[in-house]
Amino acid sequence: MKKDIFGLYAEILKYPSDINKLSKYLCDLGINESDGVKDYSLQSLQEIYVETFDFNEKTALFLSQHTAETAEEKSRIILAMAELLSEYKILKTHNAQPDYLPDILKAFRAILKTNDDKEAERYLADILFETVRKITEELKDAGNIYAEIMKHLQGDLTSFMSNREVTYV
């Protein structure tokens, strides 16, 4: 089911701890990189992850990094995402801000499963898409497995968007 793929993306975009699980999740999504993952050691994948997402603010996995223009907007997004995680009973990843992309993807999956708030669904889809689009653009020449993953995630988010300009509250 298309809704469940966002749970897989959430797991894939966390700090890698198991190559076999990562490979399985990629395979479940139909992403060809699953064969290549096993060519890496766990330590190599962890280094790629840290270099890609932790040491480069242009590809950081935080929504506010890509959608807020001011400190005030960043604070509002972080607070809104904290409320979202709480509302859908999503446990925040230890040592991560509430707007950490894998956690928000879990919340998005929960919204899609409940199917009770189409406006929230489209709003969050728009914010997620914009974040992922910017990260994908930065990674297009990176030559690592996360570039392809983000490209697929961007494509999968497209059908949930509202197709209007996003205004951040």
C-alpha positions in Angstrom: 0.0 0.0 0.0 1.4 3.4 -1.0 0.8 4.8 2.5 3.2 2.3 4.0 6.1 3.3 1.9 6.7 6.4 4.0 7.4 4.1 7.0 10.1 2.4 4.9 11.6 5.7 3.9 11.6 6.7 7.6 13.7 3.6 8.4 16.0 4.0 5.4 16.8 7.7 6.3 17.8 6.9 9.9 21.4 6.5 10.8 22.3 3.0 9.4 22.7 0.2 11.9 21.9 -2.9 9.8 22.9 -3.4 6.2 20.5 -6.3 5.7 17.5 -4.4 6.9 18.5 -1.3 4.8 18.9 -3.5 1.7 15.5 -5.2 2.3 13.8 -1.8 2.8 15.3 -0.5 -0.5 14.3 -3.7 -2.3 10.7 -3.4 -0.9 10.6 0.1 -2.4 12.0 -1.1 -5.7 15.1 1.0 -5.5 18.0 -0.5 -7.3 20.5 0.6 -4.8 19.6 -2.4 -2.6 22.2 -4.6 -4.4 24.9 -2.0 -4.0 24.3 -1.5 -0.3 25.8 -4.9 0.5 29.0 -3.8 -1.2 29.5 -1.4 1.7 30.6 -2.2 5.2 28.3 -0.9 7.9 31.1 1.6 8.9 31.3 2.9 5.3 27.5 3.4 5.1 27.6 5.2 8.4 30.4 7.5 7.2 28.4 8.3 4.0 25.3 9.0 6.1 27.2 11.4 8.4 29.0 13.1 5.5 25.8 13.5 3.6 23.3 14.5 6.2 25.2 15.6 9.3 28.1 17.6 7.9 26.3 19.4 5.2 23.6 21.9 6.2 22.3 21.9 2.6 21.3 18.3 2.9 20.5 18.1 6.6 17.4 16.0 7.4 15.5 18.8 9.2 12.4 20.4 7.6 13.1 23.8 9.2 16.6 23.9 7.6 15.0 23.9 4.1 11.7 25.7 4.6 12.3 28.4 7.2 13.9 31.7 6.2 14.0 33.2 9.7 14.7 32.0 13.2 11.1 32.7 14.1 9.8 30.6 11.2 12.2 27.8 12.2 10.9 27.9 15.7 7.3 27.7 14.5 8.0 24.8 12.3 9.9 22.9 15.0 7.0 23.5 17.5 4.4 22.5 14.9 6.3 19.3 14.2 6.6 18.5 17.9 2.8 18.9 18.2 2.3 16.7 15.2 4.6 13.9 16.6 2.7 14.1 19.9 -0.8 14.0 18.2 0.1 10.9 16.3 2.1 9.3 19.1 5.3 9.2 17.2 8.3 8.8 19.4 10.9 11.4 18.5 14.3 10.0 17.6 16.7 10.4 20.5 18.9 13.5 20.1 17.0 14.8 17.1 14.9 17.9 16.6 11.1 17.3 16.3 11.4 18.3 12.6 13.7 15.3 11.8 12.6 14.0 8.4 12.4 10.3 9.3 10.1 11.1 12.3 7.9 13.4 10.2 7.7 10.7 7.5 6.3 8.4 10.2 3.8 11.0 11.2 2.8 11.5 7.5 2.3 7.8 7.3 0.0 7.9 10.4 -2.0 10.8 8.9 -2.5 8.9 5.7 -3.6 5.8 7.6 -6.2 7.7 9.6 -7.4 9.5 6.5 -9.2 12.0 8.8 -7.5 15.3 7.9 -7.0 15.9 4.2 -5.9 19.5 4.8 -3.1 18.4 7.2 -2.2 15.6 4.8 -1.7 18.0 1.9 0.0 20.7 4.0 2.5 18.2 5.4 3.0 16.6 1.9 3.9 20.1 0.5 6.4 20.8 3.3 7.9 17.3 2.9 8.1 17.6 -0.8 9.9 21.0 -0.7 12.4 19.7 1.9 13.1 16.5 -0.1 13.3 18.5 -3.4 16.0 20.8 -2.0 18.0 17.9 -0.6 17.6 15.9 -3.9 18.9 19.0 -5.8 21.9 19.2 -3.6 22.6 15.5 -3.8 22.2 15.1 -7.6 26.0 15.0 -8.1 26.9 13.3 -4.8 27.2 9.9 -6.3 26.1 8.1 -3.1 23.1 5.8 -2.4 21.2 8.6 -0.7 20.9 10.7 -3.8 18.8 7.9 -5.5 16.7 7.4 -2.3 15.8 11.0 -2.1 14.9 11.1 -5.8 12.5 8.2 -5.3 11.0 9.8 -2.1 10.4 13.1 -4.0 8.5 11.1 -6.7 6.4 9.2 -4.2 5.4 12.5 -2.4 4.2 14.1 -5.6 0.8 12.5 -5.7 0.0 13.8 -2.2 0.7 17.4 -2.8 -1.9 20.2 -3.0 -0.2 21.8 -6.0 -0.3 25.2 -4.5 2.4 27.4 -2.9 3.2 26.5 0.7 2.8 29.2 3.3 4.5 28.3 6.6 2.6 29.4 9.8 
